[in-house]
Every structure is written in C-alpha cells, then in structure tokens.
C-alpha cells in the first residue's frame, strides 16, 4: 500500500484518460498506475478547480444527489457536492482507462457512493474546507476521510467517545503538543473504515483501535486494527493542511453491489445517523 494522496489534480479534458499522450495528464496516469499495481489509489483536488469545472451540467453529474444539490442553499455546499462527484467520476475513469462520460455513480446500500459502471470498482469520497478527496479501488472496498490537521479533538469527552482504552493510554503518553494531531489521524482512520463499510458513524468507533506500523514515511503512515483483519490503513497529509486517511479491504473482496438509487427517506436516515454522533455542528456530508 503506497502513497496516500495524488494531487492536486485539475479537471482534465474529457478524452485525456484514454489518449495518454498529453503531458498534463501525468497525474491521471499515475492514478491508473497505482490502481494497476496496488489495487487502489487516493487522489485529491481543490474545490476552486472542480466546483467551477466547465462543460458538465450539474443535473447530469449529480444523479442520485440531484435533490440534495437542488435544495442546497449555500453555494459552498453545492460546490462540494458537484466537485467531489466530478472528481470521483474522473478518478474512476482514470482507473478503468475509460471516458468519464461512461462512469455512472449511484447511492448504494447505506447511502454510500457506489460505482454502477464500469463494473468491479468501488469509490470513497470526502471533502472538508477547500479540499476534495476521492479513493478508487478495484475488486475491494475503499473508504476515505479528510480533516484539517489542527481540528480540535483533544478536549474531553471527545477522545473517550471514539478511542479505545488502549489508544487513550498511548495518547496520554504523548506530549500535549502532539496529542491533538494524533487524535486527528485516528479520527480520520476510523471514519474512513466506517465509510468503507457503509455504516457511517453508527459503528462503535471506540471498538476499532488502531496501532501504528512503524514510523511515518514520506508517503504516509501505515496502521493496523485487530478489529479489521485483512484490511490496510494509511494516513498522511494533503495540501499541507489536511490529514487524509484511507481504509482498503482485502484483495478479492466483493465490492458493494450497485442496487440503484436509494430512496431519499433511506438516505436521510443514513445522514441522521451520522449527525447523531457528529462531534460538532458543522459536520460536512460526504
């Protein structure tokens, strides 16, 4: 499992993925190479680039999220919804060496994003601030999460709500200046895993402890969890200001089936479950 984030990637020309001849398409070819070699890739883009990408009608792109897009009152909310789905569409296209117009995203079981076409791929989406993050995998589950690296999480009772007692003990041994950053890494790892499973924050996060596998390297830090055998986890940085985490299921694991669009009622229940356990009032939606 290699680097945590490729980017920032600009919206490419629609034919760029299949041509492979444009030097500006290097990042997208890198996404495809990572999927071929590692089975997955994590890439990111900037909201300012993707929310205003030309040539893609919002109604065509949003699919099952069209109602959410249409009802959103704040331009930033619309921009994140539009930009993250467009980035996901291009990431899947790069991974499959296909035209982005042939990629179809739906809301699958539990309200999580799912790839209806091309078959065999899974996708994870996260966004915070001006950062958009997408993970794409072939033949396995994937979930991603992103947070600002300085998001305050160390004040009680937040750590006790999502950390295992063993994690709390390790965190207590860290210098105070390092404790919050370590909590941000753990929070993003747990959210990425919950998103990959499609259960949101209905998962008891304190029951999924994480242990670092060696020191951090240039492309991120590896983690393991005894509660998730066979899964791979990594956390790292993107755009110098954000922590990004990725959870990848075992190779050969069946990706979530694309059952079509879930009802708005079911999707709302999923989101309500997330907000019930949210740790602040400004929690963004995937």
SEKOLSE-772425 format. One line per field, with one value per residue: x, y, z of N, C-alpha, C in turn; residue in one letter; residue number from 1. Coordinates in steps of 0.05 Angstrom, whole numbers. Layout:
BEGIN
nX = c(X, ...) .
nY = c(Y, ...) .
nZ = c(Z, ...) .
caX = c(X, ...) .
caY = c(Y, ...) .
caZ = c(Z, ...) .
cX = c(X, ...) .
cY = c(Y, ...) .
cZ = c(Z, ...) .
r = c(A, ...) .
k = c(NUM, ...) .
***
This chain:
BEGIN
nX = c(17, 15, 31, -10, -40, -53, -42, -52, -104, -124, -186, -188, -184, -241, -225, -176, -160, -163, -129, -75, -30, -21, 22, 4, -30, -6, -15, -64, -52, -18, -54, -82, -38, -27, -73, -70, -23, -27, -80, -113, -123, -112, -134, -132, -165, -176, -227, -237, -221, -253, -307, -323, -316, -318, -367, -397, -460, -496, -542, -536, -490, -499, -538, -564, -556, -580, -626, -608, -569, -600, -632, -596, -576, -531, -477, -426, -437, -464, -422, -383, -411, -420, -367, -339, -364, -354, -298, -293, -316, -279, -235, -249, -254, -201, -177, -201, -187, -223, -274, -295, -350, -375, -377, -417, -445, -478, -522, -508, -520, -536, -529, -479, -430, -430, -405, -436, -424, -361, -361, -340, -311, -298, -313, -293, -310, -293, -294, -270, -266, -230, -214, -220, -228, -217, -222, -207, -218, -205, -239, -244, -263, -265, -252, -250, -226, -222, -193, -181, -115, -108, -155, -193, -194, -180, -204, -238, -306, -291, -246, -254, -301, -291, -244, -208, -194, -140, -117, -126, -91, -41, -42, -42, 11, 37, 69, 35, 30, 31, -13, -65, -58, -47, -96, -129, -110, -126, -181, -195, -179, -215, -264, -257, -256, -308, -338, -322, -346, -398, -431, -428, -424, -450, -423, -388, -339, -300, -290, -256, -194, -131, -65, -1, 42, 103, 148, 126, 129, 151, 106, 64, 34, 29, -22, -54, -111, -136, -189, -204, -186, -143, -152, -124, -93, -78, -51, -41, -16, -47, -44, -16, -44, -82, -104, -108, -141, -143, -179, -174, -203, -193, -158, -195, -242, -311, -339, -386, -451, -484, -543, -576, -608, -618, -675, -698, -716, -690, -637, -636, -642, -593, -558, -577, -562, -507, -502, -521, -480, -442, -386, -385, -423, -418, -410, -391, -423, -413) .
nY = c(-24, 41, 111, 163, 204, 232, 289, 362, 350, 376, 388, 347, 345, 316, 271, 258, 214, 168, 179, 187, 215, 268, 310, 338, 304, 272, 263, 236, 189, 168, 156, 114, 78, 67, 40, -5, -28, -30, -38, 2, 74, 139, 204, 276, 339, 410, 452, 500, 490, 446, 455, 493, 471, 469, 451, 408, 391, 403, 373, 326, 304, 296, 257, 211, 248, 294, 318, 335, 371, 409, 429, 452, 510, 541, 564, 541, 490, 467, 470, 434, 386, 379, 384, 342, 296, 300, 297, 245, 216, 225, 201, 147, 138, 145, 102, 59, 66, 93, 133, 191, 203, 155, 135, 117, 139, 120, 121, 75, 17, 36, 88, 103, 125, 91, 53, 44, 36, 35, -37, -71, -35, 6, 64, 119, 179, 244, 308, 371, 437, 470, 425, 366, 297, 233, 164, 106, 39, -28, -87, -90, -62, 8, 66, 135, 192, 260, 312, 377, 388, 412, 409, 415, 363, 343, 356, 335, 308, 282, 249, 202, 183, 162, 134, 74, 44, 28, 60, 110, 106, 104, 155, 188, 185, 217, 280, 340, 376, 343, 311, 325, 324, 271, 249, 268, 239, 188, 194, 204, 156, 120, 140, 133, 77, 65, 89, 58, 10, 25, 42, 90, 134, 101, 58, 32, 68, 68, 15, 0, -3, 29, 15, 40, 22, 21, 78, 142, 153, 185, 179, 171, 141, 74, 33, -14, -54, -94, -105, -106, -150, -165, -117, -57, 3, 72, 136, 204, 267, 321, 375, 403, 421, 386, 324, 261, 200, 130, 71, 5, -54, -126, -157, -180, -179, -173, -119, -67, -81, -47, -25, 11, 75, 97, 108, 175, 178, 135, 150, 197, 176, 151, 195, 222, 186, 194, 248, 245, 226, 263, 306, 360, 419, 431, 390, 362, 333, 272) .
nZ = c(0, -20, -29, 1, -23, -86, -123, -123, -169, -231, -267, -323, -396, -428, -460, -443, -409, -439, -481, -463, -480, -470, -435, -390, -367, -331, -276, -275, -303, -266, -225, -250, -255, -201, -185, -218, -198, -142, -130, -114, -108, -81, -90, -95, -103, -113, -87, -113, -165, -182, -170, -205, -254, -325, -375, -355, -341, -281, -269, -299, -276, -221, -209, -165, -125, -140, -119, -69, -86, -112, -71, -36, -4, 4, -34, -27, -7, -51, -87, -64, -66, -121, -142, -116, -134, -189, -189, -169, -211, -252, -229, -226, -280, -297, -270, -295, -346, -381, -413, -379, -385, -387, -337, -283, -225, -165, -107, -61, -19, 47, 34, 17, -33, -96, -151, -210, -263, -295, -283, -222, -192, -135, -95, -55, -21, 4, 35, 58, 80, 30, 4, -35, -34, -62, -64, -101, -119, -142, -143, -88, -24, -8, 32, 49, 86, 106, 144, 174, 196, 245, 272, 330, 375, 424, 471, 529, 528, 481, 460, 490, 470, 419, 420, 435, 500, 502, 462, 485, 528, 502, 477, 521, 537, 502, 486, 502, 460, 415, 418, 400, 344, 335, 350, 309, 266, 281, 284, 230, 207, 230, 212, 157, 154, 172, 132, 88, 101, 98, 139, 164, 220, 254, 270, 326, 343, 383, 390, 351, 351, 333, 313, 302, 248, 251, 238, 211, 141, 79, 45, 78, 138, 160, 186, 230, 251, 302, 301, 249, 211, 156, 130, 102, 124, 120, 135, 120, 93, 57, 12, 50, 95, 112, 140, 113, 108, 92, 81, 63, 38, 40, -16, -71, -46, -48, -81, -61, -84, -138, -126, -148, -143, -76, -36, -19, 33, 58, 50, 80, 132, 138, 138, 183, 222, 220, 236, 287, 317, 308, 319, 320, 304, 252, 217, 156, 99, 63) .
caX = c(0, 34, 24, -37, -55, -42, -56, -79, -110, -143, -204, -175, -201, -255, -212, -148, -154, -159, -107, -50, -8, -17, 39, -10, -46, 12, -27, -85, -39, -8, -77, -86, -16, -30, -95, -60, -2, -35, -109, -128, -108, -126, -126, -147, -168, -184, -255, -237, -219, -273, -334, -328, -307, -336, -375, -411, -485, -499, -563, -525, -469, -506, -552, -580, -552, -591, -645, -591, -556, -620, -643, -575, -578, -505, -461, -404, -448, -468, -396, -371, -426, -415, -339, -330, -375, -340, -272, -297, -322, -254, -216, -257, -248, -172, -171, -212, -179, -248, -283, -311, -378, -386, -377, -442, -445, -504, -520, -512, -530, -528, -526, -452, -427, -425, -400, -454, -409, -356, -365, -317, -297, -310, -304, -298, -310, -293, -287, -270, -254, -227, -202, -237, -212, -230, -207, -219, -206, -215, -242, -242, -276, -248, -264, -230, -236, -204, -198, -159, -96, -110, -182, -191, -208, -168, -218, -258, -304, -289, -229, -266, -324, -284, -219, -207, -178, -111, -109, -125, -67, -19, -44, -34, 40, 48, 69, 9, 31, 28, -36, -88, -52, -50, -125, -139, -103, -143, -209, -198, -177, -240, -285, -252, -265, -337, -349, -318, -366, -425, -447, -425, -416, -465, -403, -376, -311, -282, -285, -238, -169, -111, -37, 16, 61, 129, 148, 115, 147, 143, 81, 43, 39, 12, -36, -69, -130, -144, -218, -208, -165, -143, -154, -100, -99, -56, -59, -19, -25, -53, -45, -1, -61, -103, -98, -125, -138, -155, -184, -177, -209, -176, -160, -214, -267, -333, -346, -414, -467, -498, -571, -592, -610, -633, -696, -690, -721, -668, -612, -638, -637, -564, -546, -585, -545, -480, -502, -526, -455, -422, -371, -390, -448, -412, -401, -397, -433, -397) .
caY = c(0, 63, 138, 168, 224, 242, 314, 367, 344, 394, 374, 343, 344, 290, 249, 255, 189, 147, 185, 182, 228, 295, 310, 348, 283, 254, 255, 216, 164, 159, 144, 88, 61, 58, 20, -29, -40, -33, -44, 26, 99, 161, 229, 299, 363, 434, 460, 522, 479, 426, 465, 510, 457, 475, 430, 386, 400, 392, 353, 301, 293, 291, 231, 208, 271, 317, 331, 348, 393, 429, 440, 465, 539, 554, 558, 523, 463, 458, 466, 410, 363, 378, 380, 316, 275, 302, 286, 216, 206, 224, 182, 120, 136, 141, 75, 40, 74, 97, 160, 198, 204, 128, 128, 123, 137, 119, 118, 47, 9, 53, 115, 109, 125, 65, 54, 27, 29, 7, -57, -81, -13, 18, 92, 133, 208, 261, 336, 389, 462, 472, 400, 344, 272, 210, 138, 87, 12, -49, -113, -88, -39, 31, 89, 157, 214, 283, 332, 396, 375, 425, 408, 409, 339, 332, 364, 315, 279, 272, 225, 178, 174, 147, 119, 50, 49, 25, 84, 132, 103, 113, 183, 201, 186, 236, 308, 353, 389, 324, 294, 331, 315, 241, 244, 274, 216, 165, 200, 201, 127, 107, 148, 120, 49, 64, 95, 35, -10, 36, 45, 116, 134, 82, 40, 39, 74, 61, -14, -5, 10, 29, 14, 48, 1, 35, 107, 154, 157, 207, 175, 166, 122, 51, 26, -39, -55, -122, -107, -107, -167, -165, -90, -40, 30, 91, 164, 222, 295, 332, 405, 412, 429, 367, 296, 244, 171, 111, 43, -13, -81, -147, -162, -201, -174, -164, -91, -65, -82, -22, -32, 34, 97, 92, 129, 198, 172, 118, 166, 215, 161, 147, 220, 228, 170, 206, 273, 239, 221, 282, 318, 388, 426, 439, 366, 362, 308, 261) .
caZ = c(0, -23, -22, 10, -39, -111, -130, -132, -197, -244, -285, -349, -420, -427, -474, -434, -397, -459, -500, -450, -495, -460, -411, -367, -356, -316, -250, -280, -310, -241, -212, -262, -248, -174, -184, -230, -182, -113, -128, -106, -108, -68, -103, -85, -119, -98, -92, -132, -192, -190, -167, -228, -279, -347, -393, -343, -328, -254, -269, -309, -259, -193, -208, -141, -108, -153, -100, -49, -99, -119, -46, -21, -6, 5, -57, -20, -5, -78, -99, -54, -77, -150, -147, -106, -153, -214, -184, -167, -238, -267, -217, -235, -309, -299, -261, -314, -373, -395, -416, -356, -391, -385, -309, -270, -196, -152, -78, -56, 7, 68, 25, 8, -62, -109, -180, -225, -287, -302, -261, -208, -178, -111, -93, -30, -25, 28, 30, 80, 71, 1, -5, -44, -34, -73, -65, -121, -116, -159, -130, -59, -12, -1, 45, 54, 102, 108, 165, 177, 214, 271, 283, 359, 383, 448, 495, 538, 528, 453, 456, 503, 454, 395, 423, 452, 523, 496, 448, 504, 544, 485, 473, 546, 539, 482, 494, 497, 434, 394, 424, 382, 317, 336, 351, 283, 249, 289, 276, 201, 201, 238, 194, 131, 156, 174, 105, 71, 108, 91, 163, 175, 248, 271, 280, 352, 336, 405, 388, 329, 357, 312, 322, 280, 239, 245, 236, 187, 118, 62, 32, 98, 160, 158, 211, 231, 272, 307, 295, 220, 199, 127, 119, 102, 131, 118, 139, 111, 90, 31, 11, 73, 117, 118, 144, 96, 115, 73, 91, 39, 45, 28, -44, -79, -31, -66, -78, -56, -108, -145, -127, -158, -124, -52, -33, -3, 61, 68, 51, 103, 156, 140, 146, 210, 239, 221, 251, 315, 330, 299, 341, 322, 290, 224, 204, 128, 88, 41) .
cX = c(18, 20, -5, -53, -40, -57, -40, -83, -130, -162, -192, -195, -215, -241, -184, -142, -148, -135, -80, -26, -3, 0, 25, -27, -30, -2, -49, -74, -27, -30, -81, -63, -18, -51, -85, -40, -11, -64, -125, -110, -125, -115, -142, -146, -176, -212, -256, -235, -243, -302, -342, -319, -327, -344, -390, -436, -489, -520, -553, -506, -480, -522, -570, -577, -565, -610, -629, -578, -576, -630, -622, -576, -551, -489, -438, -413, -452, -441, -382, -385, -420, -386, -329, -340, -361, -311, -273, -301, -296, -234, -223, -250, -218, -165, -179, -203, -203, -254, -300, -341, -391, -387, -404, -440, -473, -500, -528, -523, -519, -524, -498, -450, -420, -421, -418, -440, -384, -357, -338, -301, -313, -298, -311, -294, -309, -286, -288, -256, -253, -215, -223, -219, -229, -211, -221, -203, -219, -216, -240, -257, -255, -264, -243, -243, -214, -212, -175, -141, -98, -138, -181, -208, -199, -184, -238, -286, -300, -271, -241, -289, -315, -257, -222, -189, -148, -101, -107, -99, -42, -19, -35, -4, 53, 50, 43, 8, 26, 1, -59, -83, -56, -80, -137, -134, -121, -172, -213, -196, -203, -263, -282, -262, -295, -350, -345, -339, -394, -443, -445, -416, -434, -446, -392, -346, -291, -275, -266, -212, -149, -83, -20, 36, 87, 125, 135, 136, 136, 115, 59, 51, 19, 2, -48, -90, -138, -174, -224, -186, -167, -145, -127, -109, -74, -67, -35, -30, -31, -55, -33, -18, -81, -91, -118, -120, -153, -157, -190, -181, -191, -180, -179, -240, -287, -339, -376, -430, -481, -528, -589, -594, -627, -654, -686, -695, -699, -642, -613, -633, -607, -550, -553, -567, -517, -481, -508, -500, -433, -410, -372, -414, -443, -402, -409, -407, -415, -411) .
cY = c(25, 90, 144, 186, 234, 268, 338, 363, 364, 378, 372, 345, 317, 266, 243, 227, 167, 153, 179, 195, 256, 295, 321, 327, 264, 244, 234, 189, 152, 145, 116, 69, 50, 37, -6, -43, -47, -40, -20, 51, 120, 187, 252, 322, 386, 443, 482, 512, 463, 436, 482, 497, 461, 449, 407, 396, 387, 370, 326, 288, 282, 265, 231, 231, 296, 332, 346, 373, 416, 443, 455, 495, 553, 545, 539, 494, 451, 452, 440, 385, 358, 370, 352, 294, 276, 291, 255, 203, 204, 205, 153, 117, 131, 112, 54, 45, 78, 126, 167, 198, 177, 119, 136, 118, 136, 120, 89, 41, 27, 82, 122, 110, 98, 70, 34, 18, 46, -12, -63, -60, -4, 46, 102, 163, 222, 289, 352, 415, 464, 447, 379, 319, 250, 186, 120, 61, -7, -75, -113, -63, -17, 53, 110, 177, 235, 302, 353, 386, 388, 425, 399, 385, 329, 339, 343, 326, 267, 248, 200, 167, 157, 133, 95, 57, 47, 49, 107, 130, 112, 143, 199, 203, 205, 263, 322, 366, 369, 308, 300, 321, 285, 234, 248, 250, 193, 170, 195, 171, 113, 115, 135, 91, 47, 70, 72, 14, -1, 39, 72, 115, 118, 60, 50, 43, 67, 31, -21, 10, 9, 30, 21, 26, 15, 65, 117, 157, 179, 204, 167, 145, 99, 44, -2, -37, -84, -126, -110, -124, -167, -138, -76, -11, 47, 119, 181, 250, 301, 362, 417, 419, 409, 339, 280, 215, 154, 84, 26, -41, -101, -150, -184, -198, -163, -135, -89, -65, -55, -27, -11, 54, 90, 114, 152, 193, 155, 134, 185, 201, 157, 172, 228, 212, 182, 231, 267, 236, 241, 296, 348, 394, 432, 414, 366, 334, 298, 266) .
cZ = c(0, -18, -17, -10, -63, -118, -121, -162, -209, -262, -313, -372, -420, -440, -463, -423, -417, -478, -489, -463, -485, -435, -387, -354, -338, -290, -254, -288, -284, -224, -223, -255, -220, -171, -196, -212, -153, -109, -120, -109, -93, -80, -91, -105, -102, -107, -113, -161, -200, -188, -191, -254, -301, -361, -381, -330, -301, -254, -279, -290, -233, -190, -183, -122, -119, -134, -79, -61, -103, -93, -30, -26, -8, -20, -51, -18, -33, -91, -90, -65, -106, -155, -139, -124, -180, -211, -183, -195, -254, -256, -225, -264, -313, -291, -281, -342, -391, -398, -392, -360, -388, -356, -297, -240, -185, -122, -72, -29, 29, 60, 16, -22, -73, -139, -194, -251, -287, -278, -248, -192, -154, -108, -65, -34, 3, 19, 55, 72, 41, -11, -12, -46, -45, -72, -85, -118, -135, -144, -100, -49, -7, 13, 51, 72, 103, 130, 165, 199, 242, 282, 312, 367, 411, 474, 503, 533, 500, 450, 468, 486, 429, 397, 442, 477, 518, 480, 466, 521, 528, 481, 498, 550, 520, 495, 486, 469, 411, 396, 405, 354, 315, 336, 324, 264, 256, 281, 246, 193, 208, 220, 166, 132, 157, 147, 86, 76, 101, 115, 176, 204, 266, 282, 307, 347, 358, 405, 365, 335, 335, 325, 298, 274, 232, 244, 211, 166, 101, 50, 52, 119, 157, 186, 208, 253, 277, 302, 266, 206, 168, 114, 121, 108, 129, 123, 131, 108, 61, 33, 36, 98, 126, 123, 128, 104, 95, 86, 66, 48, 32, -2, -50, -64, -50, -60, -74, -82, -113, -148, -140, -137, -100, -50, -16, 26, 73, 70, 75, 129, 160, 149, 174, 229, 241, 239, 281, 330, 321, 323, 340, 304, 261, 208, 175, 120, 66, 14) .
r = c(X, X, X, X, X, X, X, X, X, X, X, X, X, X, X, X, X, X, X, X, X, X, X, X, X, X, X, X, X, X, X, X, X, X, X, X, X, X, X, X, X, X, X, X, X, X, X, X, X, X, X, X, X, X, X, X, X, X, X, X, X, X, X, X, X, X, X, X, X, X, X, X, X, X, X, X, X, X, X, X, X, X, X, X, X, X, X, X, X, X, X, X, X, X, X, X, X, X, X, X, X, X, X, X, X, X, X, X, X, X, X, X, X, X, X, X, X, X, X, X, X, X, X, X, X, X, X, X, X, X, X, X, X, X, X, X, X, X, X, X, X, X, X, X, X, X, X, X, X, X, X, X, X, X, X, X, X, X, X, X, X, X, X, X, X, X, X, X, X, X, X, X, X, X, X, X, X, X, X, X, X, X, X, X, X, X, X, X, X, X, X, X, X, X, X, X, X, X, X, X, X, X, X, X, X, X, X, X, X, X, X, X, X, X, X, X, X, X, X, X, X, X, X, X, X, X, X, X, X, X, X, X, X, X, X, X, X, X, X, X, X, X, X, X, X, X, X, X, X, X, X, X, X, X, X, X, X, X, X, X, X, X, X, X, X, X, X, X, X, X, X, X, X, X, X, X, X, X, X, X, X, X, X, X, X, X) .
k = c(1, 2, 3, 4, 5, 6, 7, 8, 9, 10, 11, 12, 13, 14, 15, 16, 17, 18, 19, 20, 21, 22, 23, 24, 25, 26, 27, 28, 29, 30, 31, 32, 33, 34, 35, 36, 37, 38, 39, 40, 41, 42, 43, 44, 45, 46, 47, 48, 49, 50, 51, 52, 53, 54, 55, 56, 57, 58, 59, 60, 61, 62, 63, 64, 65, 66, 67, 68, 69, 70, 71, 72, 73, 74, 75, 76, 77, 78, 79, 80, 81, 82, 83, 84, 85, 86, 87, 88, 89, 90, 91, 92, 93, 94, 95, 96, 97, 98, 99, 100, 101, 102, 103, 104, 105, 106, 107, 108, 109, 110, 111, 112, 113, 114, 115, 116, 117, 118, 119, 120, 121, 122, 123, 124, 125, 126, 127, 128, 129, 130, 131, 132, 133, 134, 135, 136, 137, 138, 139, 140, 141, 142, 143, 144, 145, 146, 147, 148, 149, 150, 151, 152, 153, 154, 155, 156, 157, 158, 159, 160, 161, 162, 163, 164, 165, 166, 167, 168, 169, 170, 171, 172, 173, 174, 175, 176, 177, 178, 179, 180, 181, 182, 183, 184, 185, 186, 187, 188, 189, 190, 191, 192, 193, 194, 195, 196, 197, 198, 199, 200, 201, 202, 203, 204, 205, 206, 207, 208, 209, 210, 211, 212, 213, 214, 215, 216, 217, 218, 219, 220, 221, 222, 223, 224, 225, 226, 227, 228, 229, 230, 231, 232, 233, 234, 235, 236, 237, 238, 239, 240, 241, 242, 243, 244, 245, 246, 247, 248, 249, 250, 251, 252, 253, 254, 255, 256, 257, 258, 259, 260, 261, 262, 263, 264, 265, 266, 267, 268, 269, 270, 271, 272, 273, 274, 275, 276, 277, 278, 279, 280, 281, 282, 283, 284, 285, 286) .
***
